[in-house]
């Protein structure tokens, strides 16, 4: 039986990846800070306590070696150096990266989207050959591409598949984008305003589809970069309608032409003036990948998990990381500003 170490096993991707590998016949060590378990894991999955920043702890988790490492939490150059140090104990690896590494033809990326004329305009769909940001420590995207290049340079010693994920969704997410519509429905908001006419498109990917890519890459080791996205790229208006259906709620979408005003009215976690759609043909060609679910089919478990977590509590308390990411410069749930905008629209 082949052995696998999954780092970040109790995160939103890790929980599903552990189960997918175990059910595919791998002997899995599920590593996390708390050595926790998911109730859906087979009993023979072994939970391992691991502080990723501790080289000695990682060495202990690897033991005499494993056939596969799956890594959801490779974020810094120190993490890629760990792979160089322990390459002789690892048969192959699958590391989750991000679509945030891409730039458009003018060098614009997710890092420039808050600047004047800074929103990237990518080809549709984006192939893995698309230019990327320069490596460095400045942003999430520059750190991710630095890790990618470090790991690909080790191809002669360690084959690594890098998965450039889109907008990840699934239970146990620290910053679930779907909260935007779930909370509005729980608050009985019957009208929602969407910037860019509701046509913004930021390609989502289910944790189940990422887990399938991990499972396939584990069986076909190689040094490669692949996109990770669902079979369809829904617009933000379509996502809102799908969440309404899951929750049995009816609401009206009011499209706002163009960018949002100075307030946060119309802005969502998917808002972008240009579509972000990932090309999945390379994964299909190299791994024989076929999506195991669609956004609509996978949505209910995410919505139910968010609603259960939220209850009657303040969303910032329940999802502090999302509050930190989105609420510094805008209020995702500024209903008073939205009502004022709607009133002005009716009176104009």
C-alpha atoms as one frame of an Amber mdcrd trajectory, in Angstrom:
protein
   0.000   0.000   0.000   1.410   3.409  -0.991   1.769   6.017   1.754   0.712
   9.673   1.664   1.238  12.593   4.030  -1.444  15.289   3.700  -0.379  18.639
   5.169  -3.301  20.852   6.160  -5.545  17.834   6.498  -8.307  19.485   8.540
  -8.752  22.473   6.205 -11.490  22.691   3.618  -9.518  20.931   0.853  -7.564
  18.624   3.125 -10.601  16.948   4.650 -11.878  15.886   1.249  -8.451  15.042
  -0.178  -7.654  12.714   2.736 -10.871  10.820   2.185 -10.386  10.619  -1.585
  -6.862   9.203  -1.217  -7.824   6.768   1.538 -10.741   5.454  -0.509  -8.361
   5.092  -3.453  -6.141   2.728  -1.462  -3.519   5.061   0.029  -2.285   4.725
   3.610  -2.812   8.328   4.703  -1.163  10.329   7.467  -3.403  13.347   8.012
  -1.260  16.161   9.402  -2.573  19.288  11.112  -1.720  21.501  14.074  -4.350
  19.879  16.261  -4.059  16.316  14.917  -7.816  16.406  14.361  -9.989  13.992
  12.438 -12.929  14.330  10.100 -15.848  12.046  10.892 -16.030  10.930   7.254
 -12.471   9.606   7.129 -11.937   5.840   7.148 -10.718   4.543  10.499  -7.287
   3.593   9.190  -6.401   7.227   8.418  -3.728   8.220  10.955  -3.971  11.738
  12.379  -0.585  13.391  12.915   0.206  16.566  14.858   2.321  18.929  12.763
   3.414  22.537  13.032   4.369  23.273   9.449   6.977  25.829  10.505   8.873
  23.220  12.555  11.369  21.375  10.335  11.943  18.702  12.959   8.213  18.061
  13.248   7.939  17.733   9.469  10.858  15.302   9.453   9.075  13.243  12.085
   5.837  13.231  10.089   7.708  12.026   6.997   9.476   9.303   8.959  11.549
   7.070   6.717   9.728   8.474   3.736   6.368   8.565   1.947   5.334   7.959
  -1.632   3.321  11.175  -1.752   3.015  14.538  -0.008  -0.128  16.607  -0.579
   0.254  20.181   0.599  -2.555  22.694   1.079  -0.520  25.179   3.141   2.660
  25.930   1.200   2.791  29.715   1.481   6.412  30.830   1.870   9.918  30.293
   0.512  10.720  28.470   3.751   8.178  25.823   2.778   9.762  25.238  -0.624
  13.138  24.942   1.099  11.670  22.171   3.236  10.958  20.210   0.071  14.560
  20.633  -1.034  15.778  19.392   2.338  13.495  16.354   2.476  13.293  15.491
  -1.237  14.980  12.142  -0.665  12.085  11.083   1.593   9.285  12.048  -0.828
   8.280  10.089  -3.902   6.175  12.879  -5.445   4.088  15.842  -4.324   0.882
  17.679  -5.155   0.869  21.289  -3.975  -2.119  23.656  -4.103  -1.252  26.992
  -5.683  -3.524  29.773  -6.946  -4.810  31.493 -10.059  -3.642  34.695  -8.368
  -0.252  34.131 -10.013  -1.488  35.121 -13.489  -0.989  38.511 -15.168  -2.666
  39.866 -18.265  -0.903  41.184 -21.370  -0.330  44.536 -19.632   1.110  43.012
 -16.471  -2.049  43.561 -14.421  -3.054  40.949 -11.852  -5.118  40.467  -8.706
  -2.445  42.588  -7.015  -3.282  45.642  -9.128  -7.076  45.382  -9.214  -7.603
  48.193  -6.681  -5.505  50.614  -8.727  -6.978  52.907 -11.419  -7.389  50.781
 -14.562  -5.728  47.975 -12.632  -8.245  45.178 -13.151  -6.649  42.392 -15.187
  -8.218  41.442 -18.513  -7.278  37.809 -19.055  -7.912  35.655 -22.106 -10.990
  33.460 -21.808 -10.139  30.837 -20.757  -6.742  31.303 -19.092  -4.210  28.620
 -20.081  -1.363  27.564 -17.812   1.040  29.235 -20.289  -0.342  32.671 -19.385
   2.364  35.043 -17.997   2.649  35.286 -14.226   3.712  37.810 -11.610   7.350
  37.994 -10.597   8.303  35.921  -7.537   8.817  37.753  -4.254   7.544  38.278
  -0.729   5.210  41.214  -1.417   1.856  39.478  -1.942   0.076  36.151  -1.845
   0.451  35.787  -5.618   4.167  36.630  -5.690   4.855  34.183  -2.872   2.891
  31.436  -4.600   4.745  31.828  -7.888   8.025  31.779  -5.976   7.092  28.432
  -4.459   6.018  27.125  -7.855   9.344  27.978  -9.466  11.346  26.558  -6.591
   9.478  23.273  -6.743   9.522  22.959 -10.522  13.292  23.481 -10.439  13.497
  20.276  -8.376  11.895  18.203 -11.116  14.924  15.956 -11.508  14.749  15.004
  -7.818  11.093  15.470  -6.919   8.130  15.456  -9.330   5.560  18.041  -8.195
   2.097  18.800  -9.574   1.037  22.385  -8.824  -2.702  23.116  -8.886  -3.648
  26.730  -9.635  -7.039  26.900  -7.963  -9.880  29.269  -8.744 -12.419  30.539
  -6.202 -12.479  27.575  -3.805 -15.722  26.676  -2.054 -16.832  23.971   0.336
 -17.462  23.504   4.064 -14.788  24.573   6.579 -13.693  27.602   4.553 -12.326
  30.480   6.656 -13.530  33.067   4.152 -16.530  31.607   2.286 -17.592  33.861
  -0.592 -21.056  32.279  -0.496 -21.604  33.987   2.858 -22.418  37.137   0.868
 -25.684  35.679  -0.416 -26.412  33.301   2.474 -26.380  36.098   5.055 -28.495
  38.362   2.875 -31.114  35.638   2.570 -31.041  34.948   6.298 -31.512  38.693
   6.830 -34.559  38.581   4.500 -33.087  40.997   1.982 -35.363  40.666  -1.037
 -33.326  42.912  -3.335 -29.649  42.739  -4.173 -27.620  45.137  -6.267 -24.792
  43.685  -8.356 -22.076  45.787  -9.968 -20.996  45.167 -13.571 -24.551  44.187
 -14.440 -24.251  41.010 -12.375 -22.035  39.545 -15.108 -18.843  39.304 -13.023
 -17.298  35.875 -13.372 -14.635  34.468 -11.052 -14.362  30.757 -11.859 -15.207
  28.638  -8.791 -13.834  25.238  -7.873 -15.337  22.710  -5.501 -13.129  21.046
  -2.920 -14.385  17.763  -4.390 -13.024  18.623  -7.829  -9.679  19.651  -6.326
  -9.579  16.359  -4.420 -10.163  14.496  -7.672  -7.284  16.356  -9.306  -5.093
  15.460  -6.320  -6.103  11.808  -6.544  -5.322  11.637 -10.248  -2.017  13.505
  -9.956  -0.986  11.172  -7.130  -1.372   8.249  -9.490   0.526   9.962 -12.313
   3.513  11.764 -10.772   5.132  14.495 -12.834   6.456  18.052 -12.752   3.607
  20.160 -14.083   1.315  23.125 -13.489  -2.444  22.633 -13.908  -5.468  24.835
 -13.409  -8.129  23.693 -10.949 -11.690  24.818 -11.638 -15.257  23.582 -11.972
 -16.667  22.534 -15.357 -18.708  25.741 -15.551 -17.919  29.378 -14.724 -21.077
  30.959 -13.335 -21.666  34.705 -13.190 -22.245  36.313  -9.809 -25.939  36.717
 -10.660 -26.168  32.995 -11.445 -24.406  32.144  -8.169 -26.882  34.289  -6.230
 -29.816  32.602  -7.970 -28.364  29.147  -7.233 -28.023  29.985  -3.538 -31.607
  31.276  -3.506 -32.738  27.923  -4.890 -30.828  25.964  -2.243 -32.269  28.125
   0.533 -35.808  28.257  -0.883 -35.614  32.049  -1.015 -36.797  34.508  -3.652
 -34.982  37.752  -4.308 -34.661  40.281  -7.096 -31.342  41.147  -8.702 -30.904
  44.789  -9.642 -27.975  45.090 -12.063 -25.718  48.102 -11.620 -24.065  49.101
 -14.881 -20.302  49.425 -14.620 -18.239  49.760 -11.466 -19.694  50.181  -8.020
 -19.903  53.729  -6.635 -17.582  54.994  -3.917 -19.600  53.045  -1.348 -19.586
  49.259  -1.223 -22.996  48.931  -2.885 -22.964  46.210  -5.512 -19.578  44.772
  -4.557 -19.317  41.032  -3.896 -16.417  38.621  -3.310 -16.705  37.651  -7.003
 -16.902  41.193  -8.413 -14.585  41.893 -11.328 -15.122  43.940 -14.497 -13.539
  41.246 -16.653 -14.153  37.472 -16.538 -11.678  35.161 -14.823 -12.122  31.719
 -16.392  -9.580  28.892 -16.216  -8.802  26.453 -19.024  -9.103  22.858 -17.803
  -8.026  21.115 -21.006  -4.481  20.406 -19.761  -5.775  18.543 -16.703  -8.123
  16.572 -18.912  -5.309  15.727 -21.300  -2.543  14.949 -18.794  -4.529  13.305
 -16.010  -7.711  12.128 -17.702  -9.528  14.523 -15.374 -13.312  14.766 -15.363
 -15.094  16.912 -12.800 -16.904  14.901 -10.144 -19.429  17.641  -9.388 -20.794
  20.970 -10.593 -21.273  24.219  -8.692 -25.022  23.733  -8.446 -24.715  20.127
  -7.267 -21.992  20.854  -4.699 -23.496  24.069  -3.362 -25.960  22.773  -0.757
 -23.341  21.446   1.675 -21.513  24.789   1.587 -24.669  26.825   2.138 -25.860
  24.565   4.974 -22.465  24.716   6.689 -22.337  28.520   6.507 -25.898  28.916
   7.789 -25.262  26.510  10.673 -22.032  28.282  11.644 -23.573  31.729  11.383
 -26.790  31.240  13.342 -27.579  34.517  15.093 -23.926  35.526  15.567 -22.099
  38.462  14.021 -20.496  37.291  10.781 -17.233  39.032  11.703 -16.992  36.902
  14.835 -17.687  33.680  12.939 -15.435  34.456   9.965 -12.772  36.871  11.223
 -10.387  36.180   8.347 -13.030  37.087   5.799 -13.818  40.235   7.749 -10.132
  41.158   7.676  -9.880  40.539   3.931 -13.047  42.255   2.758 -14.180  44.604
   5.501 -11.138  46.849   5.742 -12.185  49.136   2.890 -15.833  48.183   2.352
 -18.856  46.803   4.161 -20.229  43.742   2.397 -23.542  44.151   4.201 -24.126
  47.924   4.178 -27.877  47.668   3.740 -28.490  51.352   4.503 -26.200  52.434
   1.656 -27.866  49.940  -0.645 -31.338  51.179   0.254 -30.217  54.763  -0.383
 -28.838  53.773  -3.806 -32.080  52.002  -4.690 -34.115  55.021  -3.591 -32.009
  57.338  -5.748 -32.451  54.956  -8.668 -36.238  54.952  -8.277 -36.355  58.738
  -8.031 -34.045  59.406 -10.985
